[in-house]
C-alpha cells in the first residue's frame, strides 16, 4: 500500500513537472541564456569601449551643478536631476530622456566635457537586459510572463528534486553519476536529472532574487524575512523641508561634497535632486559599478544642510537584504568569482528545458514507434 501511494505521488509529480516544463521552457531558456550573456557586461564593455575610462588626473572632480548645466546647454529638454560619479578613472554619468528615448550621457569628471552619448535602445546589453526582464514585450506584459515562468521554474526545481530522490539511501551515489557510454537518450536523461540537482540550490537563489526584482511583494518579503518579522521604524525616511521655487545648485554641490567628506574612499557616489519639496539625496558605494553596501544622506534643497544620514552599518538586516538583491541575482555581490558561478549556473539552467524537451520528445517518438 505504501509503495502504491509512493508511485502515485511520483507519477503525478512527474506529470506536473512535464506540463509545467513544456509551458515555460522557452521563457526559462531565454531568461537563462540572456542572464549568461549579461553576467559580464561591465567587463566586456570595458574591453570594447574606450569611453568607459578616462585619464587619471591629479585634481578634484567638477561639481555636479557644472555637469547639470552642461546637459541643459546641450539638451534644454533633458532631465539632469541625477549625476553619478564613479572612481577616478571612469566618466561621470547622467541618465536622461532625449526625444522620448532613454540615453546615458558620459562626461569627463575633471572637465565636464561630454565624451559619449549612448542610446540605451540601441545598446546591445540594454537589449539583452530587456529581453531578460521583459522578453522585448511591453514592460508590464513581459514582466508578468517572466515572473510567472520563474515561479513555474521554482516549482519545477522542487518537483525535480522529488523525482530524483531515491527510495533507498544506497542508491544515492548512483544518482550523482552519468552513464556516458550509454545511448544518447540515457545520457540526456542522466544529464537532465543530475544537472538539475547540482544547480538546484543556486538556481533557486537566482530565481527567487529575480522574483524580488520582478514583484514588489517578493521584494517586501525580503525585508520581513531579513528582520525576522520585526519592525524597524528607523529604516523609514520621512523628512519635511521648507519648499522653495527650485533646488539650488549650490545645495546640490554642497550635498555631494559633504558625502565625499563623510565617505572619502567611496568608489561610486550619486547625487539626486528630486524636487524643491523633497530633500536632495546622495548615495555612496564602496566600489564602482557595484550596487551594494549603500549609504544614503539627505540634504536641504535650499541650504545643502545635512538633515539625516543612513550609513550602511545602521541599516536593518532586512533593508540590507533588499539592497543586496541585485548583487545576489547577478553574482556581483561575491565579486568576479560570483559572476562566474552565476554564469555557469545560468548556462546549465538554460540547458534544462532543452534536455527536458528532448526527454519528452524521445518518449513520445518511442511510443509512436511501438504502436506501428
ROTORLO-489154 format. One record per residue: x, y, z of N, C-alpha, C, O in turn. Coordinates in steps of 0.001 Angstrom, whole numbers, padded with zeros to 6 digits, always signed. Layout:
N
XYZXYZXYZXYZ/...
//
This chain:
372
+000825-001210+000000+000000+000000+000000+000860+001261+000000+000573+002241-000687/+001925+001195+000798+002836+002327+000899+003507+002594-000438+003654+003747-000844/+003928+001499-001144+004569+001655-002451+003608+002228-003480+004007+003015-004337/+002319+001826-003394+001326+002337-004339+001148+003847-004173+001076+004589-005152/+001080+004286-002910+000950+005715-002653+002183+006474-003142+002083+007564-003706/+003355+005862-002907+004604+006488-003336+004644+006604-004858+004998+007652-005399/+004282+005536-005532+004289+005539-007002+003257+006517-007563+003517+007199-008554/+002097+006581-006933+001056+007511-007373+001540+008960-007226+001337+009794-008109/+002181+009232-006088+002702+010573-005834+003766+010949-006860+003753+012053-007403/+004690+010021-007123+005758+010303-008080+005214+010440-009496+005715+011236-010290/+004186+009657-009802+003587+009715-011129+003011+011100-011392+003252+011683-012449/+002252+011629-010438+001634+012930-010620+002645+014068-010490+002493+015116-011119/+003673+013858-009673+004760+014837-009606+005455+014936-010957+005783+016027-011423/+005675+013780-011578+006285+013738-012900+005439+014440-013945+005966+015156-014796/+004123+014239-013887+003240+014893-014848+003247+016413-014664+003292+017164-015638/+003201+016851-013415+003248+018294-013138+004550+018880-013650+004569+019946-014264/+005642+018167-013389+006963+018601-013838+006991+018723-015365+007529+019690-015904/+006412+017745-016052+006401+017745-017517+005542+018878-018058+005996+019633-018918/+004328+019012-017582+003407+020024-018108+003943+021441-017867+003902+022295-018752/+004437+021663-016671+004978+022990-016369+006220+023277-017212+006437+024404-017658/+007031+022235-017423+008234+022402-018240+007916+022763-019678+008550+023643-020260/+006926+022078-020254+006536+022371-021636+005921+023769-021743+006073+024446-022760/+005223+024194-020679+004555+025500-020702+005533+026660-020576+005311+027728-021146/+006606+026456-019836+007509+027574-019530+008901+027437-020135+009735+028328-019973/+009162+026333-020828+010520+026021-021272+011181+027101-022100+012337+027444-021855/+010461+027651-023088+011062+028649-023978+011427+029915-023197+012488+030501-023412/+010536+030328-022288+010805+031534-021496+011985+031305-020559+012860+032164-020444/+012017+030152-019886+013122+029843-018964+014444+029812-019721+015443+030350-019245/+014458+029185-020897+015676+029146-021705+016119+030557-022070+017297+030889-021934/+015188+031390-022534+015516+032757-022946+016056+033577-021785+017063+034272-021923/+015387+033496-020644+015817+034262-019473+017189+033790-018991+018035+034607-018626/+017410+032481-018987+018681+031938-018502+019837+032282-019437+020905+032683-018976/+019636+032131-020733+020735+032367-021677+021085+033849-021750+022254+034200-021910/+020079+034727-021635+020374+036163-021603+021052+036544-020296+021859+037474-020260/+020728+035827-019217+021427+036045-017952+022902+035721-018080+023747+036418-017518/+023215+034661-018820+024625+034305-019080+025340+035428-019813+026444+035829-019444/+024692+035928-020857+025305+036971-021685+025517+038245-020872+026529+038928-021027/+024550+038560-020002+024596+039821-019252+025574+039771-018080+025977+040816-017571/+025956+038579-017649+026755+038420-016427+028033+039247-016434+028404+039824-015412/+028715+039310-017587+030000+040014-017668+029899+041266-018536+030849+041629-019230/+028746+041918-018491+028543+043069-019358+029539+044203-019070+030016+044848-020003/+029858+044452-017801+030815+045520-017480+032207+045191-018004+032886+046052-018564/+032627+043945-017823+033960+043539-018289+034061+043615-019809+035074+044072-020340/+033025+043174-020509+033034+043216-021978+033032+044659-022471+033776+045001-023390/+032209+045500-021871+032161+046909-022270+033507+047587-022068+033936+048385-022901/+034180+047269-020954+035494+047866-020699+036506+047475-021777+037396+048259-022106/+036370+046276-022321+037281+045827-023377+036966+046465-024727+037863+046703-025535/+035690+046739-024962+035241+047185-026287+035188+048703-026418+035523+049245-027472/+034771+049397-025354+034513+050833-025457+035580+051659-024742+035783+051504-023538/+036256+052529-025475+037293+053387-024893+036699+054421-023939+037340+054806-022961/+035466+054873-024225+034863+055920-023409+034450+055439-022020+033958+056229-021215/+034641+054175-021737+034315+053646-020407+035344+054074-019357+035109+053922-018158/+036470+054601-019802+037505+055060-018870+037984+056455-019277+037853+056857-020434/+038535+057177-018317+039124+058492-018576+040532+058499-017994+040877+057671-017150/+041335+059446-018461+042704+059548-017962+042711+060095-016541+042078+061111-016253/+043433+059414-015659+043525+059831-014263+044228+061179-014164+045284+061373-014765/+043652+062107-013412+044236+063439-013228+044331+063762-011743+043512+063323-010935/+045355+064541-011407+045582+064903-010011+044841+066194-009674+045453+067211-009352/+043508+066133-009755+042680+067274-009392+041278+066769-009068+040902+065670-009476/+040509+067563-008341+039178+067099-007925+038190+067047-009094+038395+067668-010137/+037109+066285-008881+036037+066244-009874+035314+067594-009919+035298+068341-008940/+034721+067883-011070+033879+069072-011177+032617+068863-010340+032240+067730-010042/+031980+069947-009973+030772+069862-009169+029606+069343-010010+029580+069549-011223/+028648+068676-009381+027508+068154-010140+026716+069243-010868+026172+068997-011945/+026649+070448-010284+025905+071524-010943+026537+071899-012280+025835+072333-013194/+027864+071736-012403+028530+072041-013668+028132+071033-014743+027913+071399-015898/+028040+069767-014357+027615+068741-015306+026150+068951-015682+025778+068817-016847/+025328+069279-014696+023917+069542-014967+023735+070742-015890+022879+070740-016775/+024554+071764-015667+024491+072946-016522+024905+072607-017951+024330+073119-018912/+025901+071743-018079+026360+071340-019412+025270+070547-020146+025079+070716-021350/+024566+069692-019418+023469+068933-020018+022385+069881-020527+021872+069709-021633/+022037+070882-019713+020989+071831-020098+021401+072681-021293+020562+073064-022109/+022708+072978-021396+023193+073740-022549+023056+072923-023833+022661+073445-024876/+023386+071644-023742+023356+070783-024924+021933+070327-025252+021543+070270-026418/+021164+070004-024209+019812+069460-024395+018866+070129-023386+018652+069601-022295/+018306+071275-023745+017470+072031-022797+016291+071236-022241+015834+071504-021129/+015786+070243-023019+014619+069488-022559+014991+068320-021660+014108+067663-021108/+016273+068052-021503+016718+066860-020776+016601+067039-019259+016757+068144-018739/+016329+065947-018569+016304+065901-017108+017680+065474-016623+018141+064372-016919/+018332+066357-015874+019673+066043-015368+019665+066014-013846+020627+066441-013209/+018590+065515-013267+018425+065569-011812+019369+064636-011066+019653+064864-009890/+019862+063583-011729+020787+062666-011055+022126+062631-011782+022186+062448-012998/+023196+062810-011016+024556+062695-011533+025254+061590-010754+025202+061555-009524/+025907+060688-011481+026604+059560-010853+028096+059678-011133+028512+059781-012287/+028894+059662-010077+030353+059672-010194+030874+058274-009871+030464+057662-008885/+031781+057777-010710+032433+056504-010441+033803+056781-009832+034023+057857-009277/+034726+055828-009928+036060+056071-009391+036819+057060-010287+036256+057581-011250/+038048+057309-009982+038788+058395-010628+039228+058071-012058+039796+058928-012736/+038978+056868-012514+039354+056511-013887+038131+056206-014746+038249+055604-015813/+036959+056623-014278+035732+056391-015045+034958+057688-015214+035071+058592-014386/+034170+057788-016287+033390+059005-016515+032223+059135-015545+031760+058154-014963/+031760+060379-015385+030520+060628-014657+029357+060395-015612+029513+060520-016827/+028184+060055-015063+027048+059695-015904+025788+060465-015529+025558+060801-014367/+024983+060730-016551+023650+061305-016362+022693+060487-017207+022857+060377-018422/+021693+059913-016554+020666+059164-017278+019518+060120-017566+019006+060779-016662/+019118+060190-018832+018068+061130-019212+017281+060606-020409+017578+059539-020945/+016288+061363-020812+015470+061011-021978+015619+062090-023039+015422+063274-022763/+015966+061680-024251+016105+062599-025373+015183+062157-026492+015287+061033-026983/+014284+063036-026894+013312+062739-027947+012531+061451-027636+012260+060635-028516/+012184+061305-026365+011390+060170-025943+012135+058862-025794+011523+057828-025530/+013456+058890-025961+014256+057670-025863+015263+057782-024724+015861+058841-024536/+015461+056700-023957+016416+056749-022842+017859+056824-023332+018263+056084-024228/+018617+057719-022736+020023+057891-023086+020871+057942-021822+020401+058331-020753/+022118+057544-021968+023113+057685-020919+024183+058637-021447+024800+058377-022480/+024398+059742-020730+025405+060723-021131+026637+060552-020256+026534+060480-019031/+027797+060489-020885+029050+060273-020163+029916+061527-020255+030134+062066-021340/+030407+061985-019097+031185+063206-019020+032542+062944-018379+032686+062086-017508/+033529+063707-018833+034815+063680-018147+034619+064332-016785+034245+065503-016729/+034855+063623-015688+034550+064181-014361+035502+065299-013935+035252+065985-012944/+036601+065483-014689+037564+066534-014353+037285+067840-015096+037770+068898-014694/+036497+067772-016192+036275+068964-017009+034824+069198-017401+034502+070255-017943/+033934+068231-017137+032525+068284-017550+032377+068217-019060+031334+068596-019593/+033397+067743-019758+033311+067582-021212+032492+066333-021549+032722+065262-020987/+031537+066478-022466+030740+065335-022909+031610+064440-023784+032136+064892-024801/+031765+063164-023393+032649+062275-024145+031898+061178-024888+032441+060569-025810/+030635+060918-024488+029879+059896-025207+028395+060016-024900+027997+060324-023777/+027575+059761-025937+026119+059697-025792+025687+058290-026183+025986+057833-027286/+024999+057614-025303+024588+056237-025565+023071+056125-025584+022404+056359-024576/+022534+055762-026751+021107+055480-026877+020866+054089-026302+021308+053093-026875/+020171+054019-025177+020011+052751-024483+019179+051746-025285+019309+050538-025085/+018332+052234-026185+017517+051334-027007+018339+050656-028096+017891+049678-028695/+019548+051174-028354+020411+050586-029365+021611+049873-028763+022391+049250-029485/+021764+049959-027452+022884+049301-026776+022623+047802-026670+021546+047386-026241/+023599+046996-027058+023442+045541-027090+023045+044985-025725+022097+044205-025627/+023753+045375-024680+023485+044801-023365+022173+045316-022772+021553+044626-021962/+021743+046514-023161+020443+047004-022725+019324+046190-023372+018302+045907-022746/+019536+045817-024640+018566+044961-025333+018516+043582-024668+017441+043016-024470/+019698+043050-024327+019760+041755-023634+019051+041840-022282+018328+040920-021899/+019256+042941-021563+018598+043123-020269+017083+043177-020431+016346+042581-019645/+016619+043899-021460+015180+043989-021713+014612+042620-022089+013515+042258-021662/+015358+041870-022882+014932+040512-023249+014886+039628-022009+013984+038802-021865/+015841+039797-021129+015918+039015-019897+014752+039324-018956+014199+038425-018323/+014387+040599-018870+013375+041016-017898+011962+041071-018468+010988+040824-017757/+011855+041403-019782+010526+041641-020352+010287+040937-021683+009219+041088-022277/+011271+040167-022162+011145+039448-023444+010901+040396-024618+010309+040008-025626/+011367+041658-024479+011192+042702-025503+009724+043054-025713+009367+043666-026720/+008887+042673-024775+007463+042997-024826+007204+044272-024023+008100+044745-023324/+005991+044840-024109+005669+045950-023205+005993+045557-021765+005765+044418-021359/+006522+046500-021003+007108+046180-019696+006186+045382-018778+006596+044358-018230/+004948+045839-018604+004034+045151-017681+003715+043740-018152+003675+042808-017348/+003486+043579-019461+003176+042251-020014+004369+041316-019889+004249+040188-019413/+005522+041809-020328+006726+040979-020283+007116+040582-018882+007531+039448-018646/+006984+041525-017928+007335+041221-016541+006458+040113-015990+006942+039235-015276/+005176+040145-016313+004265+039116-015817+004603+037746-016403+004585+036744-015687/+004907+037696-017692+005247+036416-018326+006528+035845-017719+006605+034660-017395/+007528+036709-017574+008800+036262-016980+008592+035860-015524+009128+034847-015075/+007813+036654-014782+007575+036351-013370+006847+035036-013176+007244+034222-012342/+005786+034820-013937+005023+033568-013827+005888+032377-014237+005843+031323-013602/+006671+032548-015295+007552+031457-015746+008622+031151-014704+009018+029998-014540/+009090+032178-014003+010086+031967-012947+009474+031220-011767+010110+030339-011189/+008240+031571-011412+007544+030841-010344+007375+029379-010740+007585+028480-009925/+006992+029144-012002+006865+027772-012509+008211+027051-012421+008275+025878-012052/+009286+027767-012765+010625+027168-012703+010984+026756-011281+011579+025699-011070/+010623+027590-010300+010875+027244-008893+010130+025960-008522+010688+025078-007869/+008868+025865-008943+008080+024650-008679+008725+023449-009366+008767+022356-008803/+009225+023653-010578+009865+022556-011308+011135+022076-010628+011417+020878-010611/+011900+022999-010068+013097+022593-009325+012717+021710-008140+013369+020702-007865/+011660+022101-007450+011218+021321-006285+010691+019948-006714+011039+018930-006115/+009845+019928-007759+009334+018631-008232+010455+017784-008823+010418+016556-008746/+011443+018437-009410+012592+017700-009950+013376+017007-008857+013833+015879-009038/+013537+017677-007714+014228+017060-006573+013426+015862-006065+013997+014829-005716/+012104+016003-006027+011227+014889-005592+011394+013694-006525+011510+012556-006069/+011407+013957-007843+011548+012869-008812+012920+012219-008727+013054+011009-008910/+013927+013014-008453+015293+012489-008379+015505+011664-007110+016276+010704-007118/+014835+012026-006036+015109+011436-004717+014879+009918-004750+013774+009462-005041/+015925+009143-004451+015797+007672-004497+015057+007108-003292+015029+007712-002219/+014454+005932-003492+013741+005277-002398+014710+004809-001325+014423+004908-000132/+015858+004301-001753+016824+003734-000823+018083+004581-000779+018541+005088-001803/+018642+004731+000420+019850+005537+000614+021043+004968-000167+021946+005710-000555/+021041+003656-000392+022161+003014-001098+022292+003529-002533+023378+003499-003113/+021186+003997-003095+021184+004432-004492+021552+005911-004658+021550+006436-005771/+021867+006572-003548+022199+007999-003634+023403+008254-004538+023375+009141-005392/+024456+007468-004339+025683+007681-005115+025453+007472-006604+026035+008186-007422/+024601+006488-006977+024317+006228-008386+023565+007395-009028+023677+007631-010231/+022803+008114-008217+022021+009238-008732+022849+010495-008956+022313+011541-009319/+024151+010392-008739+025045+011523-008977+026008+011261-010137+026967+012008-010325/+025761+010220-010903+026677+009873-011994+025932+009750-013322+024749+009415-013364/+026653+010028-014392+026097+009936-015751+026742+008747-016466+027963+008597-016454/+025939+007928-017071+026449+006791-017837+026814+007256-019244+026021+007146-020179/+028038+007781-019372+028454+008407-020626+028525+007420-021788+028411+007829-022944/+028711+006135-021508+028839+005148-022579+027479+004614-023057+027402+003840-024011/+026434+005038-022386+025091+004582-022776+024619+005322-024025+025323+006190-024541/+023417+004974-024511+022842+005669-025655+022546+007120-025290+022452+007479-024117/+022401+007952-026341+022279+009384-026101+021046+009727-025271+021054+010691-024505/+019972+008924-025426+018767+009199-024645+019038+009012-023149+018564+009787-022319/+019807+007971-022821+020146+007713-021422+021087+008796-020894+020932+009267-019768/+022063+009186-021716+022983+010253-021319+022215+011546-021071+022458+012242-020084/+021296+011860-021964+020480+013061-021825+019614+012996-020563+019454+013991-019856/+019057+011810-020291+018237+011602-019093+019058+011835-017831+018636+012559-016930/+020245+011210-017774+021116+011384-016606+021555+012838-016461+021571+013390-015361/+021910+013446-017592+022392+014833-017559+021305+015757-017024+021586+016634-016207/+020084+015572-017470+018973+016419-017039+018741+016285-015532+018601+017285-014829/+018703+015058-015048+018434+014815-013627+019563+015325-012749+019319+016010-011755/+020799+014994-013111+021943+015296-012247+022299+016776-012292+022630+017371-011266/+022230+017376-013494+022487+018813-013591+021478+019584-012752+021840+020522-012041/+020212+019186-012836+019177+019845-012045+019468+019789-010559+019230+020759-009840/+019987+018649-010089+020310+018512-008666+021509+019372-008287+021484+020055-007263/+022552+019344-009101+023767+020093-008782+023528+021603-008710+024097+022284-007857/+022693+022120-009599+022499+023571-009652+021258+024025-008895+020978+025222-008837/+020508+023090-008312+019187+023431-007759+019238+024534-006705+018426+025458-006754/+020171+024462-005753+020207+025451-004674+020533+026841-005222+019842+027813-004918/+021590+026926-006032+021975+028227-006584+020944+028721-007592+020695+029923-007693/+020344+027793-008340+019299+028184-009295+018092+028747-008553+017474+029708-009010/+017756+028154-007412+016666+028686-006590+016989+030092-006099+016121+030965-006098/+018235+030315-005682+018654+031636-005214+018514+032667-006330+017983+033756-006113/+018994+032317-007531+018905+033239-008664+017453+033494-009041+017071+034627-009332/+016641+032431-009035+015232+032575-009412+014468+033435-008400+013696+034312-008789/+014678+033189-007117+013933+033927-006084+014363+035390-006038+013522+036276-005884/+015667+035652-006170+016111+037048-006217+015628+037725-007494+015403+038935-007506/+015467+036957-008567+014877+037501-009786+013438+037910-009558+012995+038943-010061/+012698+037101-008798+011322+037448-008450+011283+038703-007575+010313+039461-007611/+012342+038918-006789+012428+040121-005971+012554+041377-006818+012103+042449-006414/+013165+041253-007990+013258+042375-008928+011943+042540-009679+011546+043654-010020/+011283+041432-009929+010063+041413-010747+008833+041876-009972+008008+042619-010504/+008706+041442-008721+007487+041697-007954+007795+042448-006658+008698+042075-005910/+007030+043509-006406+007208+044282-005173+006906+043443-003937+007571+043593-002912/+005897+042550-004021+005519+041766-002841+006619+040795-002429+006768+040484-001247/+007395+040315-003412+008539+039459-003070+009644+040307-002449+010271+039911-001466/+009873+041486-003040+010887+042410-002516+010576+042785-001065+011472+042832-000223/+009300+043050-000782+008899+043400+000586+009060+042215+001535+009359+042396+002716/+008863+041014+001021+009018+039827+001874+010471+039642+002322+010725+039107+003401/+011430+040087+001489+012839+040000+001873+013097+040840+003127+013860+040446+004009/+012444+042003+003185+012613+042882+004353+012102+042187+005620+012746+042233+006668/+010945+041549+005505+010356+040868+006665+011185+039651+007068+011394+039398+008254/+011652+038903+006073+012462+037718+006364+013783+038123+007013+014203+037533+008008/+014438+039145+006432+015721+039598+006976+015617+040112+008395+016553+039977+009183/+014474+040705+008723+014267+041235+010073+013491+040282+010974+013104+040650+012084/+013262+039054+010499+012540+038038+011264+011166+038538+011714+010696+038230+012810/+010534+039323+010825+009192+039815+011097+009115+041007+012030+008018+041493+012304/+010241+041493+012528+010242+042614+013462+010202+043949+012712+010690+044057+011587/+009619+044948+013347+009554+046285+012769+010833+047054+013070+011403+046949+014156/+011269+047830+012082+012429+048709+012257+012044+050095+011733+012401+050456+010611/+011324+050865+012535+010855+052175+012081+011981+053129+011701+011765+054079+010948/+013200+052876+012227+014323+053753+011892+014711+053663+010416+015408+054539+009905/+014262+052601+009724+014549+052469+008290+013704+053418+007443+014060+053726+006306/+012588+053878+007999+011692+054754+007254+012232+056181+007266+012515+056744+008324/+012368+056741+006096+012860+058108+005955+011679+059025+005671+011012+058898+004644/+011433+059937+006579+010337+060894+006405+010859+062274+006817+010902+062609+008001/+011249+063058+005822+011860+064360+006079+011019+065455+005440+010707+065398+004251/+010659+066441+006232+009934+067589+005711+010897+068762+005515+011689+069088+006398/+010812+069378+004357+011670+070526+004073+010787+071718+003719+009650+071559+003275/+011326+072899+003923+010609+074115+003559+010683+074282+002052+011771+074504+001520/+009552+074183+001339+009591+074220-000124+010039+075570-000657+009674+076619-000124/+010828+075527-001707+011265+076725-002405+010841+076655-003852+010154+075718-004260/+011245+077641-004629+010871+077655-006041+011647+076620-006844+011129+076075-007820/+012882+076345-006442+013710+075363-007149+014816+074873-006239+015115+075483-005213/+015416+073764-006630+016567+073241-005898+017778+074086-006277+018083+074246-007459/+018462+074621-005282+019601+075494-005561+020836+074677-005945+021183+073724-005247/+021507+075039-007051+022714+074305-007463+023761+074224-006362+024432+073204-006210/+023900+075310-005590+024895+075299-004504+024565+074241-003458+025465+073650-002861/+023264+074002-003233+022849+072974-002267+023209+071583-002782+023653+070728-002016/+023018+071361-004076+023371+070078-004685+024872+069836-004587+025313+068742-004234/+025654+070874-004902+027118+070751-004829+027571+070487-003397+028454+069665-003156/+026954+071197-002449+027321+071019-001043+026970+069613-000566+027719+069014+000206/+025838+069086-001022+025431+067725-000657+026458+066714-001164+026834+065786-000448/+026905+066902-002401+027903+065994-002967+029221+066075-002194+029821+065050-001872/+029670+067301-001898+030942+067471-001197+030897+066879+000211+031863+066262+000659/+029780+067067+000903+029663+066504+002249+029667+064979+002216+030238+064332+003094/+029022+064406+001189+029009+062940+001056+030416+062419+000841+030811+061410+001426/+031172+063111+000000+032573+062726-000235+033382+062840+001052+034241+061999+001318/+033121+063855+001840+033853+064036+003096+033488+062965+004122+034334+062518+004897/+032217+062560+004114+031768+061542+005058+032330+060166+004717+032695+059396+005606/+032396+059862+003403+032921+058568+002952+033908+058805+001804+033578+058558+000644/+035110+059279+002119+036074+059667+001070+036590+058518+000212+037083+058752-000891/+036486+057284+000693+037016+056144-000058+035975+055512-000989+036235+054466-001584/+034828+056124-001115+033755+055547-001928+034168+055433-003397+034803+056328-003955/+033793+054313-004001+034103+054091-005417+033021+054600-006346+033249+054749-007546/+031817+054875-005787+030714+055376-006593+029804+056231-005714+029427+055823-004615/+029454+057426-006210+028592+058349-005474+027583+058946-006443+027940+059356-007548/+026325+058993-006028+025326+059702-006831+024714+060828-006020+024654+060767-004792/+024257+061862-006727+023510+062954-006107+022251+063153-006926+022294+063229-008154/+021118+063237-006218+019816+063265-006896+018958+064366-006308+018563+064307-005144/+018674+065370-007122+017797+066464-006694+016383+066144-007158+016059+066336-008329/+015547+065663-006262+014219+065196-006639+013283+066350-006988+012764+066415-008102/+013069+067255-006041+012183+068396-006251+012409+069379-005111+013013+069025-004098/+011921+070629-005267+012082+071603-004177+011363+071195-002897+011673+071704-001820/+010393+070266-003011+009633+069836-001832+010257+068637-001132+009784+068221-000074/+011300+068085-001705+011934+066889-001140+013425+067119-000958+014009+067957-001645/+014055+066382-000034+015494+066574+000187+016335+066107-001003+015914+065256-001786/+017507+066672-001115+018492+066167-002068+019061+064881-001477+019492+064858-000324/+019060+063812-002272+019504+062504-001790+020845+062155-002432+021034+062333-003635/+021756+061664-001627+023010+061145-002160+023190+059703-001703+022641+059287-000683/+023955+058961-002463+024268+057577-002111+025731+057303-002369+026295+057797-003346/+026350+056526-001509+027768+056196-001653+027950+054686-001572+027384+054026-000700/+028751+054147-002498+029024+052711-002564+030535+052494-002459+031302+053328-002939/+030976+051402-001848+032422+051156-001716+033147+051000-003050+034281+051454-003197/+032490+050353-004035+033143+050061-005316+032356+050637-006481+031131+050739-006424/+033066+051013-007536+032413+051496-008751+031643+050366-009418+032111+049228-009459/+030470+050678-009936+029632+049748-010702+029105+048573-009884+028580+047615-010451/+029238+048631-008557+028721+047569-007694+027681+048169-006748+027988+049045-005939/+026442+047680-006866+025301+048333-006227+024914+047665-004904+023780+047217-004734/+025860+047604-003981+025552+047087-002646+026354+047856-001598+027234+048647-001939/+026053+047623-000342+026677+048328+000785+026489+049841+000639+027423+050620+000830/+025273+050232+000300+024962+051636+000043+024698+052406+001332+023973+051938+002210/+025300+053602+001438+024983+054561+002499+024264+055739+001864+024596+056142+000749/+023278+056296+002567+022484+057385+002000+022450+058595+002932+022499+058471+004156/+022363+059780+002301+022348+061027+003060+021300+061958+002445+021053+061938+001239/+020695+062771+003307+019568+063604+002895+019849+065053+003293+020180+065345+004442/+019708+065959+002310+020107+067347+002492+018969+068307+002143+018097+067999+001329/+019005+069479+002783+018032+070524+002482+018269+071043+001059+019405+071371+000717/+017223+071125+000219+017401+071536-001179+017704+073024-001350+018043+073462-002449/+017586+073810-000266+017881+075240-000365+019249+075585+000226+020005+076362-000358/+019560+075008+001377+020814+075351+002060+021912+074305+001901+023092+074607+002078/+021522+073073+001566+022506+071994+001482+022852+071408+002838+023784+070611+002947/+022114+071790+003875+022382+071283+005223+022021+069801+005314+020993+069369+004793/+022880+069030+005985+022618+067605+006188+021460+067434+007160+021525+067891+008301/+020397+066772+006703+019198+066577+007525+019169+065212+008190+018710+065076+009324/+019659+064204+007481+019643+062848+008041+020669+061991+007300+020868+062141+006095/+021300+061113+008024+022260+060182+007423+021828+058755+007702+021202+058462+008720/+022173+057882+006783+021850+056456+006942+023032+055650+006421+023050+055217+005269/+024023+055459+007297+025180+054662+006916+024759+053200+006752+023809+052736+007382/+025478+052502+005908+025140+051094+005643+025078+050286+006932+024198+049443+007103/+026008+050544+007828+026081+049777+009069+024858+050005+009952+024553+049176+010810/+024156+051120+009752+022999+051446+010579+021701+050827+010064+020682+050865+010755/+021726+050270+008886+020506+049716+008290+020186+048356+008906+021078+047623+009333/+018901+048039+008942+018470+046761+009498+018865+045619+008566+019088+045854+007379/+018956+044380+009076+019293+043236+008206+018330+043086+007028+018736+042710+005929/+017050+043385+007269+016069+043265+006193+016308+044255+005081+016187+043909+003905/+016650+045494+005435+016933+046515+004429+018212+046172+003677+018294+046373+002465/+019202+045660+004382+020440+045227+003724+020156+044088+002744+020702+044046+001641/+019293+043170+003167+018920+042034+002318+018258+042524+001038+018548+042026-000049/+017363+043507+001172+016707+044070-000005+017728+044694-000958+017665+044494-002171/+018659+045445-000396+019610+046180-001224+020667+045282-001861+021277+045657-002862/+020887+044101-001289+021855+043186-001897+021207+042260-002930+021884+041420-003523/+019902+042412-003142+019167+041510-004024+019763+041457-005430+019970+040375-005979/+020038+042624-006009+020604+042673-007365+021954+041964-007402+022228+041191-008319/+022797+042230-006403+024115+041605-006363+024045+040097-006224+024856+039382-006813/+023076+039598-005443+022896+038153-005306+022388+037544-006609+022816+036460-007005/+021483+038240-007267+020904+037729-008511+021954+037610-009606+021959+036637-010360/+022833+038582-009695+023845+038601-010764+025164+037951-010347+026040+037735-011185/+025311+037637-009050+026579+037113-008554+027566+038201-008218+028633+037923-007671/+027227+039454-008541+028126+040586-008334+028498+040774-006870+029585+041259-006558/+027597+040391-005974+027830+040574-004537+029093+039839-004083+029742+040254-003123/+029443+038746-004772+030620+037950-004401+031801+038202-005327+032719+037386-005409/+031774+039341-006029+032893+039710-006885+032924+038936-008191+031917+038380-008631/+034098+038914-008799+034244+038268-010108+033950+036771-010024+033373+036197-010948/+034344+036142-008922+034068+034712-008732+032560+034469-008710+032077+033489-009278/+031818+035362-008056+030363+035222-008008+029740+035318-009385+028779+034608-009681/+030274+036191-010233+029774+036317-011598+030020+035039-012391+029177+034619-013184/+031183+034423-012171+031497+033162-012859+030494+032082-012455+029982+031355-013306/+030215+031981-011156+029251+030988-010668+027872+031252-011254+027200+030324-011705/+027438+032531-011249+026127+032881-011799+026058+032533-013284+025028+032062-013767/+027148+032762-014002+027204+032444-015432+027048+030939-015654+026260+030509-016496/+027800+030146-014897+027764+028690-015060+026386+028135-014711+025834+027311-015441/+025838+028596-013584+024515+028119-013168+023463+028478-014214+022628+027645-014565/+023500+029707-014712+022535+030139-015727+022672+029334-017005+021677+029014-017656/+023902+029009-017362+024144+028216-018568+023540+026816-018425+022913+026306-019354/+023732+026206-017268+023161+024876-017047+021635+024937-016948+020940+024031-017409/+021120+026013-016342+019662+026178-016279+019093+026290-017693+018030+025739-017978/+019790+026998-018574+019335+027117-019968+019290+025756-020646+018476+025532-021542/+020165+024847-020222+020193+023511-020815+019086+022596-020309+018740+021621-020976/+018525+022897-019138+017491+022026-018565+016224+021943-019418+015750+020831-019652/+015645+023050-019899+014459+022915-020752+014748+022221-022073+013876+021557-022633/+015984+022373-022578+016361+021707-023830+016430+020201-023631+015843+019436-024396/+017160+019777-022583+017272+018339-022318+015929+017749-021901+015618+016606-022234/+015126+018543-021162+013796+018070-020773+012887+017875-021976+012131+016904-022034/+012954+018786-022932+012153+018647-024156+012589+017416-024944+011753+016688-025479/+013896+017185-025014+014403+016005-025734+013950+014720-025054+013676+013725-025725/+013869+014737-023710+013357+013570-022989+011908+013287-023384+011546+012155-023704/+011091+014336-023356+009676+014194-023701+009513+013757-025156+008710+012874-025456/+010267+014368-026048+010174+014045-027471+010621+012605-027733+010021+011897-028542/+011682+012179-027038+012184+010823-027215+011176+009781-026779+010982+008778-027466/+010518+010008-025624+009489+009075-025148+008296+009054-026095+007723+008001-026376/+007937+010231-026577+006800+010330-027500+007103+009582-028796+006257+008862-029327/+008322+009764-029291+008737+009092-030527+008773+007578-030333+008376+006820-031218/+009257+007143-029156+009350+005707-028863+007958+005075-028804+007761+003973-029318/+006981+005765-028178+005617+005251-028103+004987+005113-029497+004319+004124-029801/+005220+006131-030333+004674+006083-031688+005278+004932-032470+004589+004266-033242/+006557+004702-032269+007255+003647-032971+006747+002278-032540+006631+001366-033358/+006437+002135-031226+005938+000870-030706+004508+000591-031192+004100-000565-031310/+003753+001662-031473+002385+001500-031938+002281+001085-033399+001264+000557-033848/+003382+001345-034140+003364+000985-035573+003525-000510-035796+003530-000967-036939/
//
